[in-house]
């Protein structure tokens, strides 16, 4: 048995959340492999360095829905595994496992004991449309697979599964096996070790520029009046050329759209509903209430050319 593994029993949800803040949790570990759809490594780094509050601390309708449906998912799991001894990890104050050396923690929804040994089962309540889109051919999405891989290792499980509940016009449930993979876990452990080094040295991980816009703005903060020359940063220079081209294209498209909208209004006249070919247009007069924009701090980017490119040969 791994001497670094602890099994803790928080008395309240608040105490459980406090325990989680000290660790990289299995539910978010995929962010370190750039494989999580909702969390990035930079966002997690902000949480662990105290720069922002974890989203886990903020309850919402989606989280409440998941907790309410978890009992149903557990019941359906028990129906499919009648020979297993199952323990539902209560959502109000669940058992919490952590690797004290790596600082990784997990909260498996279900602990199971069967002839195969100890198992962990993660329960998910998924909208039917999202299941059809992201759970193709019965394959578990990568971020959930990595979550269960971490759970299996920390708990010391010999087998693992994901119970997927869909509630639409009907109630559907599948129990999908996840095979614990030591190589996958070793890769995750390396990512976790590197992440904590970045936290301890206050060094942000490379951002995902597509998803980390808000996080980057929070990280860099207000301007300080200084100047910097990044002329040798080819990645930035190339991006600025692309940005200039996109701005021009956006301007041209905006002009075209304004012209098309003017044509629509002219041809529609005072009519509220217009049918044209495959399209149905509605031009209903509405009164828009005035409002005052709340004060905020922002750093708009204004780009201009300071020199022309060298002429070609």
C-alpha positions in Angstrom: 0.0 0.0 0.0 1.3 3.5 -0.9 2.3 5.2 2.4 1.5 8.6 1.0 -2.2 7.9 0.5 -4.6 9.3 3.0 -8.4 8.6 3.3 -10.0 11.5 5.0 -13.6 12.1 6.1 -14.6 15.7 6.1 -17.6 16.5 8.3 -19.1 19.1 6.0 -19.0 20.2 2.3 -17.1 23.3 3.4 -14.4 21.2 5.0 -14.2 19.0 1.9 -13.7 22.0 -0.4 -10.9 23.2 1.9 -9.2 19.8 1.5 -9.5 20.0 -2.3 -7.9 23.4 -2.5 -4.6 21.9 -1.3 -4.4 19.4 -4.2 -4.7 19.0 -7.9 -8.0 17.1 -8.0 -8.8 14.2 -10.3 -11.8 16.1 -11.8 -9.4 18.8 -13.1 -6.2 16.9 -13.7 -6.8 16.7 -17.5 -6.2 20.5 -17.7 -2.5 19.8 -17.2 -2.6 17.8 -20.4 -4.6 20.5 -22.2 -7.4 18.0 -22.4 -10.1 19.5 -20.2 -13.0 21.3 -21.9 -13.7 23.7 -19.0 -10.5 24.3 -17.1 -7.0 25.3 -18.4 -3.6 24.9 -16.6 -3.3 28.7 -16.3 -6.8 28.9 -14.6 -5.8 26.1 -12.2 -2.5 27.9 -11.5 -4.4 31.1 -10.6 -6.5 29.1 -8.1 -3.6 27.4 -6.5 -1.6 30.6 -6.2 -4.6 32.4 -4.6 -5.2 34.7 -7.5 -8.8 33.6 -7.9 -11.5 31.6 -6.2 -12.1 28.1 -7.4 -15.3 27.5 -9.4 -15.8 24.5 -7.2 -16.5 26.9 -4.3 -19.5 28.4 -6.2 -22.6 26.3 -6.2 -24.8 26.6 -9.3 -27.9 25.0 -10.9 -25.8 22.5 -13.0 -24.0 21.3 -9.9 -27.2 20.9 -8.0 -28.8 19.0 -10.9 -25.8 16.6 -10.9 -26.1 16.0 -7.1 -29.9 15.3 -7.4 -29.4 12.9 -10.3 -26.5 11.1 -8.7 -28.8 9.0 -6.4 -30.6 7.8 -9.5 -27.4 7.0 -11.2 -26.2 5.0 -8.2 -29.5 3.0 -8.1 -29.0 2.1 -11.8 -25.4 1.2 -11.1 -26.5 -1.2 -8.4 -29.0 -2.8 -10.8 -26.2 -3.5 -13.3 -23.8 -4.8 -10.7 -25.9 -7.0 -8.4 -23.0 -9.1 -7.2 -20.9 -6.1 -6.2 -20.7 -4.6 -2.8 -21.2 -0.8 -3.5 -20.6 2.2 -1.3 -22.0 5.5 -2.4 -19.6 8.3 -1.5 -22.2 10.8 -0.1 -22.0 14.2 -1.8 -22.7 16.2 1.3 -19.5 15.1 3.1 -17.7 12.4 1.0 -14.6 10.5 1.7 -11.6 12.2 0.2 -8.4 10.4 -0.9 -5.2 12.3 -1.4 -1.6 11.5 -2.3 0.3 13.6 0.2 3.5 13.4 -1.8 2.2 14.4 -5.2 -0.6 16.5 -3.7 -3.3 14.9 -5.9 -6.8 14.2 -4.5 -10.0 12.5 -5.6 -13.6 11.9 -4.5 -14.8 8.8 -6.3 -18.6 8.6 -6.5 -18.8 4.9 -5.8 -16.5 2.4 -4.2 -17.0 -1.2 -5.3 -15.8 -4.6 -4.2 -16.2 -7.6 -6.5 -14.3 -10.8 -7.4 -12.1 -8.5 -9.5 -11.0 -6.6 -6.4 -11.6 -3.0 -5.5 -13.2 -0.7 -8.1 -14.0 3.0 -8.5 -17.1 4.2 -10.4 -17.6 7.8 -11.5 -21.2 8.9 -12.0 -22.1 11.5 -14.7 -25.4 13.1 -15.6 -25.1 14.1 -19.2 -27.6 15.8 -21.5 -28.7 13.4 -24.2 -27.4 15.7 -27.0 -24.0 16.0 -25.4 -23.8 12.3 -24.9 -24.5 11.7 -28.6 -21.9 14.3 -29.6 -19.0 13.5 -27.2 -19.4 9.9 -26.1 -19.0 8.3 -29.6 -18.8 4.6 -29.9 -19.1 4.1 -26.2 -15.8 5.9 -25.6 -15.3 7.9 -22.5 -14.1 11.6 -23.2 -10.5 12.1 -22.5 -10.9 14.4 -19.5 -13.2 11.9 -17.8 -10.9 9.0 -18.6 -8.0 10.8 -17.0 -10.1 11.7 -14.0 -10.9 8.0 -13.5 -7.3 6.9 -14.1 -6.2 9.2 -11.3 -9.0 8.0 -9.0 -8.1 4.3 -9.6 -4.4 4.9 -8.8 -5.0 6.9 -5.7 -7.6 4.5 -4.3 -5.6 1.5 -5.4 -8.4 0.1 -7.5 -8.0 -2.9 -9.8 -10.8 -1.8 -12.1 -12.9 1.3 -12.9 -16.0 2.4 -14.7 -18.1 5.4 -15.6 -21.8 5.4 -15.1 -23.5 7.7 -17.6 -27.0 8.9 -17.0 -29.2 10.7 -19.5 -32.6 12.1 -18.7 -34.7 13.3 -21.6 -37.9 11.9 -22.9 -36.6 8.6 -21.4 -34.1 7.6 -18.7 -31.0 6.0 -20.2 -27.9 4.6 -18.4 -24.7 3.0 -19.5 -21.8 1.6 -17.4 -18.6 2.0 -19.4 -15.4 0.3 -18.3 -12.2 2.2 -18.0 -9.0 0.1 -17.8 -6.4 1.5 -15.3 -3.2 2.2 -17.2 0.0 2.7 -15.2 1.7 4.5 -18.1 -1.1 7.1 -18.2 -0.8 7.7 -14.5 3.0 8.1 -14.7 2.5 10.7 -17.3 -0.1 12.5 -15.2 2.2 12.4 -12.1 4.9 14.1 -14.1 2.6 16.8 -15.2 1.4 17.3 -11.6 5.0 17.5 -10.3 5.9 20.2 -12.9 2.7 22.1 -12.1 3.4 22.4 -8.4 7.0 23.6 -9.3 5.3 26.4 -11.3 3.1 27.2 -8.3 6.0 27.3 -5.9 8.1 29.5 -8.1 5.2 31.7 -9.0 5.7 30.9 -12.7 2.6 30.8 -14.9 2.2 27.8 -17.2 2.0 28.4 -21.0 -1.5 29.9 -21.7 -4.1 28.5 -24.1 -4.6 31.8 -26.0 -8.0 30.5 -27.4 -9.5 30.1 -23.9 -7.3 32.1 -21.5 -8.1 35.6 -22.5 -9.8 36.5 -19.2 -7.1 34.7 -17.2 -4.3 36.6 -19.0 -6.0 39.9 -18.5 -6.3 39.2 -14.8 -2.7 38.0 -14.6 -1.0 41.0 -16.3 -3.2 43.6 -14.6 -3.0 47.4 -15.3 -0.4 49.0 -17.5 2.6 50.6 -15.7 3.6 53.2 -18.2 6.8 51.4 -19.4 7.7 50.4 -22.9 9.1 47.1 -24.4 10.5 46.2 -27.8 9.4 42.8 -29.0 10.5 43.2 -32.6 12.5 39.9 -32.4 9.4 37.9 -31.3 8.5 36.4 -34.6 5.4 34.7 -33.2 4.0 38.0 -32.0 5.0 39.8 -35.3 3.3 37.2 -37.4 0.2 37.4 -35.1 0.1 41.2 -35.6 0.1 40.8 -39.4 -2.7 38.3 -39.1 -4.6 40.7 -36.7 -4.2 43.6 -39.1 -5.6 41.5 -42.0 -8.5 40.2 -39.8 -9.4 43.8 -38.7 -9.5 44.9 -42.4 -11.7 41.9 -43.3 -14.0 42.5 -40.3 -14.4 46.1 -41.4 -15.3 45.0 -45.0 -17.8 42.5 -43.7 -19.4 45.0 -41.4 -19.8 47.4 -44.3 -21.4 44.7 -46.4 -23.7 43.7 -43.6 -24.8 47.3 -43.0 -25.6 47.6 -46.7 -27.6 44.4 -46.7 -29.5 45.5 -43.6 -30.3 48.8 -45.3 -31.6 47.0 -48.3 -33.8 44.8 -46.2 -35.3 47.7 -44.4 -35.9 49.6 -47.6 -37.6 46.7 -49.3 -39.6 45.7 -46.2 -40.9 49.2 -45.7 -43.3 49.2 -42.7 -44.1 45.5 -43.0 -43.2 43.5 -39.9 -42.9 40.1 -41.5 -41.2 39.5 -44.8 -40.9 36.2 -46.7 -38.1 36.0 -49.4 -37.2 32.6 -50.9 -36.1 30.3 -48.1 -36.0 33.1 -45.6 -38.5 34.6 -43.2 -37.6 38.0 -41.7 -39.2 39.8 -38.8 -38.7 43.5 -38.3 -40.7 44.3 -35.2 -40.4 47.8 -33.6 -39.0 47.5 -30.0 -38.3 50.1 -27.3 -34.9 49.6 -25.8 -34.5 50.9 -22.2 -31.5 53.1 -21.6 -28.9 52.0 -19.1 -25.7 53.2 -17.5 -22.5 51.2 -18.1 -20.8 50.3 -14.8 -17.3 51.6 -14.5 -14.5 49.1 -15.3 -10.8 48.9 -16.0 -9.8 47.8 -19.4 -6.8 47.8 -21.7 -7.9 48.1 -25.3 -5.3 47.1 -28.0 -4.7 49.8 -30.6 -2.5 48.7 -33.5 -0.9 50.8 -36.2 2.0 50.4 -38.6 5.2 52.2 -37.6 7.2 51.2 -40.7 6.5 49.6 -44.0 7.8 46.2 -44.8 10.9 45.9 -46.9 10.2 45.7 -50.6 10.5 42.3 -52.3 13.2 41.4 -54.7 
